[in-house]
Amino acid sequence: MKIGIAQYTSQGIEEEKEVVNELSHSLKIFFKGYQYSKDVEEIYFGFICVVEESKFFFKPKRHRLSKKDNTFQFESDFDMTMIKSCSEKEIILLLIEKFKEVPLLLPKRVTDFKTEEYLHDLDCFTIEYVGRLT
């Protein structure tokens, strides 16, 4: 399974962007080779964190599953001031919580998604990844 994070950010959060980039890369490596559904081959989260004046241009789109390439995409908007006040660990845990929402957001037509296995693997990833931070 391919899994990752796309970023839509403003200037001023360079360190936070690096944290998100590293997390996305680690997710991609960890989940390579896993398969949770024949209908979902890729999962991408859109991390939107822009200045207030730009929010009009970066509104989160509805979550969607492309039938063409079995890619599930979802996005969330984050307050830039809040993200800047978070530690690296807090940002990581916040984003991983978003990935835990995937089984709830998938369309009803995806009936074979192995939710328990996915959440277990995500928890294993979290323990391993966050454990390296301390």
N, C-alpha and C positions, 0 to 999 in steps of 0.2 A: 504494500500500500504506500502510496505517496501521501505525505502529510506536510503541511508547511504554513507559514504565515506571510501574508503580503502586508506591506506597510504603506499607509498614507499619512504622512506626518509633516509638521511644520519645522522650521529651523528652531533651534533652541533646546532640542531634546536629543542631542547626538549620543550621549552616553546611554540613554534609555533605548534608542534605536539599535545600538550595538547589542544590548541585552536581548532584544527581540530577535535580531539576526542570529545570534548564537543559539538561542532556543530553537528557532526554526530549523537551523542546520542540524542540531542534535535530534530533533523530532524526525527529520527526514532520514537520518541514519538509523535511528532506533527502530522505526516502523517499516523499514525496507524489508520486504519478504513476508510481511504479515498480510492476511486477507480476512476481512470480517463479513463480506457480502459480495455476491456476484454482481450486484447492482451499484456498489460503491467502491471504486478503485482509487480515488484520490479525495483528500479532504483539505481544503484551504480556508484559513481564517483571515479575514481582512481586519487589520488593526488600524483604526482611524483615530488619530490624535493630532488635531490641528488647532490653531488659534481660533478664537471665537469668531473672528471676521470671516474665516474660510469655511466654517461649518456648513453654510448654505451649499457649497460646492461638493462637499464630501459627506452626504447623508448616507447612512448604511442602507444597502439594498436588501431586499427580502432574501432569505436563504433559499437556495435552489439546488436541484440535482440535475445536471445535464444528462439527458438520455444518450446523447451522442458519444460522450467519452466517460460517462459514469463518474463525473467530478461533482462533489458536493462543496458548495461555497456558502460561507456565512460571514457576516461582518458585524462589528460593534464599534460604537463611538465612545471614546474615553476622554475625560476632562484632562486637559494638558497640565493644569496646576496640580491636580491630584497625582498624575503619573510622575511628575517631577519630584513630588514629595515622597514617593515610594522608594523603598530599598530595591536592590536587584532581586532579592528573594521574593519580595511582595509582588513585583511585576510578573515574575515567572509564575507564581502561584495563581495570580489573577488570570493570566492567559491560559494556564492549564485548566482552570475552572471552566473557561469558555469551551474548551475541547470536550469537557465532560457533558456539555449540553447537546452534543451531536446526536446521540440516539433519540433525544426528545424532539429534535428539529427535523429529522429525516422524514420525507414524505411517507404516507401510510402504505404506498405501493412497495416500499422496501420492507419485505416481511422476513428476510433471512439474516438481518444484521445481528451479529453475535455480540450483543450489548455487554453481557457480563465479562466476556473475554476481552473486549475492547477496553472497558473500564479497569479491569485488572491489569492489563498491560500498561495503560496510562498511569496507574498508580505505581507500578514497578518503575516506569520511566521517571516519574516524579521523585521517588525515593532515591534513585540512583543519581539523577541530575542535581537535585537540591543538596544531596549529601556531599557532592563535590564542592559546593559553595562554602561550606562551613569549615 
